[in-house]
């Protein structure tokens, strides 16, 4: 198994992972399906912006993805990113999630990201436990902000600091 940067050639395989999660679960709140063209554009846009987009590749089979992008617009949030991590059923329970997050967090820290945010459906206790095991702390719970499958859904915000302090120049006394 290799963790490597995603390319546009991976888009169809990533759609095959993403769309069943969108269609069949409440892990992702929206219902709009991904297209290979849209995912290829996302890969190219994030890569060009210096943001990470990684895949877990096992002999040419893509088993997972991890990517990050801006948490909120505006230069005041430039050092805070939100990530997405998804695994194919065959990639779960094998350490691929940890490997993908390790690559993603290293890339983000090297790019000057201070805080990484995980927005996890409260319907996904495995996702909450996964992030907690990686050092993410629950920093907020937004009740009933999502709607899917005829229900209101809670969103759990989790955060991990990747750097100690911003580079603000020399301290003054």
ChimeraX commands (.cxc) that place a marker at each C-alpha (Angstrom):
marker #1 position 0.00,0.00,0.00 radius 0.5
marker #1 position 1.25,3.44,-0.96 radius 0.5
marker #1 position 0.06,6.87,0.12 radius 0.5
marker #1 position 0.64,9.25,-2.77 radius 0.5
marker #1 position -0.63,12.56,-4.14 radius 0.5
marker #1 position -3.85,12.21,-6.10 radius 0.5
marker #1 position -3.94,12.93,-9.81 radius 0.5
marker #1 position -6.84,13.61,-12.15 radius 0.5
marker #1 position -6.47,10.01,-13.35 radius 0.5
marker #1 position -7.72,8.89,-9.90 radius 0.5
marker #1 position -11.02,10.79,-10.21 radius 0.5
marker #1 position -13.25,7.89,-11.35 radius 0.5
marker #1 position -11.97,5.62,-8.57 radius 0.5
marker #1 position -12.54,8.39,-6.01 radius 0.5
marker #1 position -16.10,8.92,-7.26 radius 0.5
marker #1 position -16.67,5.18,-6.75 radius 0.5
marker #1 position -15.72,5.62,-3.08 radius 0.5
marker #1 position -17.45,8.96,-2.51 radius 0.5
marker #1 position -20.84,8.43,-4.14 radius 0.5
marker #1 position -21.99,5.36,-2.15 radius 0.5
marker #1 position -21.17,7.26,1.05 radius 0.5
marker #1 position -23.17,10.25,-0.20 radius 0.5
marker #1 position -26.05,8.04,-1.38 radius 0.5
marker #1 position -26.26,5.47,1.42 radius 0.5
marker #1 position -25.16,7.16,4.66 radius 0.5
marker #1 position -25.56,10.22,6.84 radius 0.5
marker #1 position -21.79,10.60,7.12 radius 0.5
marker #1 position -21.99,13.32,4.46 radius 0.5
marker #1 position -25.01,15.60,4.77 radius 0.5
marker #1 position -25.41,16.70,1.15 radius 0.5
marker #1 position -26.95,14.52,-1.53 radius 0.5
marker #1 position -25.25,15.89,-4.67 radius 0.5
marker #1 position -23.19,13.12,-6.26 radius 0.5
marker #1 position -19.61,13.65,-7.34 radius 0.5
marker #1 position -18.56,13.39,-10.99 radius 0.5
marker #1 position -15.15,12.36,-12.29 radius 0.5
marker #1 position -14.81,15.78,-13.92 radius 0.5
marker #1 position -15.65,17.60,-10.69 radius 0.5
marker #1 position -13.25,15.50,-8.62 radius 0.5
marker #1 position -10.48,15.93,-11.21 radius 0.5
marker #1 position -11.02,19.70,-11.03 radius 0.5
marker #1 position -10.94,19.58,-7.21 radius 0.5
marker #1 position -7.64,17.67,-7.28 radius 0.5
marker #1 position -6.12,20.16,-9.72 radius 0.5
marker #1 position -7.46,23.22,-7.87 radius 0.5
marker #1 position -6.30,22.06,-4.44 radius 0.5
marker #1 position -2.92,20.94,-5.72 radius 0.5
marker #1 position -2.39,24.28,-7.48 radius 0.5
marker #1 position -3.32,26.08,-4.23 radius 0.5
marker #1 position -0.73,24.09,-2.29 radius 0.5
marker #1 position -3.32,22.03,-0.42 radius 0.5
marker #1 position -2.96,18.31,0.03 radius 0.5
marker #1 position -4.95,15.64,-1.77 radius 0.5
marker #1 position -3.75,12.08,-1.15 radius 0.5
marker #1 position -4.89,8.59,-2.04 radius 0.5
marker #1 position -4.19,5.15,-0.61 radius 0.5
marker #1 position -3.14,3.02,-3.58 radius 0.5
marker #1 position -2.77,-0.74,-3.37 radius 0.5
marker #1 position -1.49,-2.15,-6.62 radius 0.5
marker #1 position -3.44,0.39,-8.65 radius 0.5
marker #1 position -6.65,0.03,-6.61 radius 0.5
marker #1 position -7.60,3.25,-4.82 radius 0.5
marker #1 position -8.85,2.42,-1.32 radius 0.5
marker #1 position -9.14,5.85,0.25 radius 0.5
marker #1 position -8.62,9.58,0.03 radius 0.5
marker #1 position -7.73,12.48,2.30 radius 0.5
marker #1 position -7.74,16.13,1.32 radius 0.5
marker #1 position -7.96,19.54,2.91 radius 0.5
marker #1 position -9.08,22.99,1.95 radius 0.5
marker #1 position -10.00,26.30,3.55 radius 0.5
marker #1 position -12.13,26.13,6.69 radius 0.5
marker #1 position -13.71,29.52,5.96 radius 0.5
marker #1 position -13.04,32.27,3.42 radius 0.5
marker #1 position -10.96,35.28,4.35 radius 0.5
marker #1 position -7.30,35.83,5.13 radius 0.5
marker #1 position -7.90,35.65,8.88 radius 0.5
marker #1 position -8.55,31.91,8.46 radius 0.5
marker #1 position -5.59,31.25,6.15 radius 0.5
marker #1 position -3.89,28.93,8.66 radius 0.5
marker #1 position -7.01,26.89,9.47 radius 0.5
marker #1 position -8.08,24.08,7.16 radius 0.5
marker #1 position -10.84,21.49,7.14 radius 0.5
marker #1 position -10.20,17.99,5.89 radius 0.5
marker #1 position -12.11,15.12,4.36 radius 0.5
marker #1 position -11.10,11.49,4.72 radius 0.5
marker #1 position -12.99,8.60,3.14 radius 0.5
marker #1 position -12.17,4.92,2.82 radius 0.5
marker #1 position -13.59,2.23,0.58 radius 0.5
marker #1 position -15.07,-0.67,2.56 radius 0.5
marker #1 position -12.05,-2.80,1.62 radius 0.5
marker #1 position -9.69,-0.19,3.04 radius 0.5
marker #1 position -11.22,0.03,6.50 radius 0.5
marker #1 position -9.56,-1.44,9.57 radius 0.5
marker #1 position -6.15,-1.72,7.90 radius 0.5
marker #1 position -4.39,1.45,9.07 radius 0.5
marker #1 position -5.02,3.29,5.80 radius 0.5
marker #1 position -6.91,6.08,7.53 radius 0.5
marker #1 position -4.02,6.72,9.91 radius 0.5
marker #1 position -1.53,6.63,7.04 radius 0.5
marker #1 position -3.60,9.05,4.96 radius 0.5
marker #1 position -4.04,11.43,7.91 radius 0.5
marker #1 position -0.32,11.26,8.68 radius 0.5
marker #1 position 0.53,12.32,5.12 radius 0.5
marker #1 position -2.16,14.99,5.14 radius 0.5
marker #1 position -1.17,16.50,8.48 radius 0.5
marker #1 position 2.53,16.52,7.56 radius 0.5
marker #1 position 1.74,18.26,4.27 radius 0.5
marker #1 position -0.50,20.79,6.01 radius 0.5
marker #1 position 2.03,21.54,8.77 radius 0.5
marker #1 position 4.78,21.99,6.18 radius 0.5
marker #1 position 2.46,24.41,4.34 radius 0.5
marker #1 position 2.03,26.52,7.49 radius 0.5
marker #1 position -1.38,25.24,8.59 radius 0.5
marker #1 position -1.90,25.81,12.30 radius 0.5
marker #1 position -5.28,24.19,12.98 radius 0.5
marker #1 position -6.96,21.28,11.21 radius 0.5
marker #1 position -10.72,20.91,11.57 radius 0.5
marker #1 position -12.79,17.74,11.26 radius 0.5
marker #1 position -16.54,18.23,10.81 radius 0.5
marker #1 position -17.98,14.81,11.64 radius 0.5
marker #1 position -21.59,13.67,11.56 radius 0.5
marker #1 position -22.76,12.72,15.04 radius 0.5
marker #1 position -24.23,9.66,13.27 radius 0.5
marker #1 position -20.63,8.54,12.68 radius 0.5
marker #1 position -19.29,7.44,16.09 radius 0.5
marker #1 position -16.48,5.54,14.36 radius 0.5
marker #1 position -15.33,8.76,12.69 radius 0.5
marker #1 position -15.44,10.62,16.01 radius 0.5
marker #1 position -13.42,7.86,17.73 radius 0.5
marker #1 position -10.94,7.75,14.82 radius 0.5
marker #1 position -10.25,11.48,15.07 radius 0.5
marker #1 position -10.03,11.37,18.87 radius 0.5
marker #1 position -7.43,8.59,18.59 radius 0.5
marker #1 position -5.40,10.88,16.30 radius 0.5
marker #1 position -5.42,13.70,18.85 radius 0.5
marker #1 position -8.44,15.69,17.67 radius 0.5
marker #1 position -10.48,17.26,20.45 radius 0.5
marker #1 position -14.21,17.90,20.26 radius 0.5
marker #1 position -14.58,21.68,20.29 radius 0.5
marker #1 position -18.22,22.03,19.38 radius 0.5
marker #1 position -21.44,20.25,18.61 radius 0.5
marker #1 position -23.97,21.93,16.36 radius 0.5
marker #1 position -27.40,20.40,16.94 radius 0.5
marker #1 position -29.66,19.75,13.97 radius 0.5
marker #1 position -27.68,21.74,11.39 radius 0.5
marker #1 position -27.89,19.04,8.73 radius 0.5
marker #1 position -30.85,17.35,7.11 radius 0.5
marker #1 position -30.69,14.03,5.31 radius 0.5
marker #1 position -32.82,10.89,5.11 radius 0.5
marker #1 position -35.75,12.84,6.54 radius 0.5
marker #1 position -33.94,13.67,9.78 radius 0.5
marker #1 position -32.11,16.56,11.36 radius 0.5
marker #1 position -28.45,15.71,12.03 radius 0.5
marker #1 position -25.89,17.05,14.50 radius 0.5
marker #1 position -22.41,18.07,13.40 radius 0.5
marker #1 position -19.42,17.50,15.69 radius 0.5
marker #1 position -16.49,19.87,15.23 radius 0.5
marker #1 position -13.09,18.48,16.17 radius 0.5
marker #1 position -9.74,20.27,16.05 radius 0.5
marker #1 position -6.06,19.44,16.14 radius 0.5
marker #1 position -3.28,21.99,16.36 radius 0.5
marker #1 position -0.49,21.25,13.90 radius 0.5
marker #1 position 1.87,24.05,14.92 radius 0.5
marker #1 position 2.66,25.79,18.17 radius 0.5
marker #1 position 2.39,29.46,17.24 radius 0.5
marker #1 position 2.18,31.64,14.15 radius 0.5
marker #1 position 5.33,33.29,12.86 radius 0.5
marker #1 position 4.66,36.80,14.11 radius 0.5
marker #1 position 8.23,38.03,14.13 radius 0.5
marker #1 position 10.43,38.69,17.12 radius 0.5
marker #1 position 8.83,39.11,20.50 radius 0.5
marker #1 position 8.94,42.56,22.02 radius 0.5
marker #1 position 9.30,43.24,25.69 radius 0.5
marker link #1:1,2 radius 0.2
marker link #1:2,3 radius 0.2
marker link #1:3,4 radius 0.2
marker link #1:4,5 radius 0.2
marker link #1:5,6 radius 0.2
marker link #1:6,7 radius 0.2
marker link #1:7,8 radius 0.2
marker link #1:8,9 radius 0.2
marker link #1:9,10 radius 0.2
marker link #1:10,11 radius 0.2
marker link #1:11,12 radius 0.2
marker link #1:12,13 radius 0.2
marker link #1:13,14 radius 0.2
marker link #1:14,15 radius 0.2
marker link #1:15,16 radius 0.2
marker link #1:16,17 radius 0.2
marker link #1:17,18 radius 0.2
marker link #1:18,19 radius 0.2
marker link #1:19,20 radius 0.2
marker link #1:20,21 radius 0.2
marker link #1:21,22 radius 0.2
marker link #1:22,23 radius 0.2
marker link #1:23,24 radius 0.2
marker link #1:24,25 radius 0.2
marker link #1:25,26 radius 0.2
marker link #1:26,27 radius 0.2
marker link #1:27,28 radius 0.2
marker link #1:28,29 radius 0.2
marker link #1:29,30 radius 0.2
marker link #1:30,31 radius 0.2
marker link #1:31,32 radius 0.2
marker link #1:32,33 radius 0.2
marker link #1:33,34 radius 0.2
marker link #1:34,35 radius 0.2
marker link #1:35,36 radius 0.2
marker link #1:36,37 radius 0.2
marker link #1:37,38 radius 0.2
marker link #1:38,39 radius 0.2
marker link #1:39,40 radius 0.2
marker link #1:40,41 radius 0.2
marker link #1:41,42 radius 0.2
marker link #1:42,43 radius 0.2
marker link #1:43,44 radius 0.2
marker link #1:44,45 radius 0.2
marker link #1:45,46 radius 0.2
marker link #1:46,47 radius 0.2
marker link #1:47,48 radius 0.2
marker link #1:48,49 radius 0.2
marker link #1:49,50 radius 0.2
marker link #1:50,51 radius 0.2
marker link #1:51,52 radius 0.2
marker link #1:52,53 radius 0.2
marker link #1:53,54 radius 0.2
marker link #1:54,55 radius 0.2
marker link #1:55,56 radius 0.2
marker link #1:56,57 radius 0.2
marker link #1:57,58 radius 0.2
marker link #1:58,59 radius 0.2
marker link #1:59,60 radius 0.2
marker link #1:60,61 radius 0.2
marker link #1:61,62 radius 0.2
marker link #1:62,63 radius 0.2
marker link #1:63,64 radius 0.2
marker link #1:64,65 radius 0.2
marker link #1:65,66 radius 0.2
marker link #1:66,67 radius 0.2
marker link #1:67,68 radius 0.2
marker link #1:68,69 radius 0.2
marker link #1:69,70 radius 0.2
marker link #1:70,71 radius 0.2
marker link #1:71,72 radius 0.2
marker link #1:72,73 radius 0.2
marker link #1:73,74 radius 0.2
marker link #1:74,75 radius 0.2
marker link #1:75,76 radius 0.2
marker link #1:76,77 radius 0.2
marker link #1:77,78 radius 0.2
marker link #1:78,79 radius 0.2
marker link #1:79,80 radius 0.2
marker link #1:80,81 radius 0.2
marker link #1:81,82 radius 0.2
marker link #1:82,83 radius 0.2
marker link #1:83,84 radius 0.2
marker link #1:84,85 radius 0.2
marker link #1:85,86 radius 0.2
marker link #1:86,87 radius 0.2
marker link #1:87,88 radius 0.2
marker link #1:88,89 radius 0.2
marker link #1:89,90 radius 0.2
marker link #1:90,91 radius 0.2
marker link #1:91,92 radius 0.2
marker link #1:92,93 radius 0.2
marker link #1:93,94 radius 0.2
marker link #1:94,95 radius 0.2
marker link #1:95,96 radius 0.2
marker link #1:96,97 radius 0.2
marker link #1:97,98 radius 0.2
marker link #1:98,99 radius 0.2
marker link #1:99,100 radius 0.2
marker link #1:100,101 radius 0.2
marker link #1:101,102 radius 0.2
marker link #1:102,103 radius 0.2
marker link #1:103,104 radius 0.2
marker link #1:104,105 radius 0.2
marker link #1:105,106 radius 0.2
marker link #1:106,107 radius 0.2
marker link #1:107,108 radius 0.2
marker link #1:108,109 radius 0.2
marker link #1:109,110 radius 0.2
marker link #1:110,111 radius 0.2
marker link #1:111,112 radius 0.2
marker link #1:112,113 radius 0.2
marker link #1:113,114 radius 0.2
marker link #1:114,115 radius 0.2
marker link #1:115,116 radius 0.2
marker link #1:116,117 radius 0.2
marker link #1:117,118 radius 0.2
marker link #1:118,119 radius 0.2
marker link #1:119,120 radius 0.2
marker link #1:120,121 radius 0.2
marker link #1:121,122 radius 0.2
marker link #1:122,123 radius 0.2
marker link #1:123,124 radius 0.2
marker link #1:124,125 radius 0.2
marker link #1:125,126 radius 0.2
marker link #1:126,127 radius 0.2
marker link #1:127,128 radius 0.2
marker link #1:128,129 radius 0.2
marker link #1:129,130 radius 0.2
marker link #1:130,131 radius 0.2
marker link #1:131,132 radius 0.2
marker link #1:132,133 radius 0.2
marker link #1:133,134 radius 0.2
marker link #1:134,135 radius 0.2
marker link #1:135,136 radius 0.2
marker link #1:136,137 radius 0.2
marker link #1:137,138 radius 0.2
marker link #1:138,139 radius 0.2
marker link #1:139,140 radius 0.2
marker link #1:140,141 radius 0.2
marker link #1:141,142 radius 0.2
marker link #1:142,143 radius 0.2
marker link #1:143,144 radius 0.2
marker link #1:144,145 radius 0.2
marker link #1:145,146 radius 0.2
marker link #1:146,147 radius 0.2
marker link #1:147,148 radius 0.2
marker link #1:148,149 radius 0.2
marker link #1:149,150 radius 0.2
marker link #1:150,151 radius 0.2
marker link #1:151,152 radius 0.2
marker link #1:152,153 radius 0.2
marker link #1:153,154 radius 0.2
marker link #1:154,155 radius 0.2
marker link #1:155,156 radius 0.2
marker link #1:156,157 radius 0.2
marker link #1:157,158 radius 0.2
marker link #1:158,159 radius 0.2
marker link #1:159,160 radius 0.2
marker link #1:160,161 radius 0.2
marker link #1:161,162 radius 0.2
marker link #1:162,163 radius 0.2
marker link #1:163,164 radius 0.2
marker link #1:164,165 radius 0.2
marker link #1:165,166 radius 0.2
marker link #1:166,167 radius 0.2
marker link #1:167,168 radius 0.2
marker link #1:168,169 radius 0.2
marker link #1:169,170 radius 0.2
marker link #1:170,171 radius 0.2
marker link #1:171,172 radius 0.2
marker link #1:172,173 radius 0.2
view
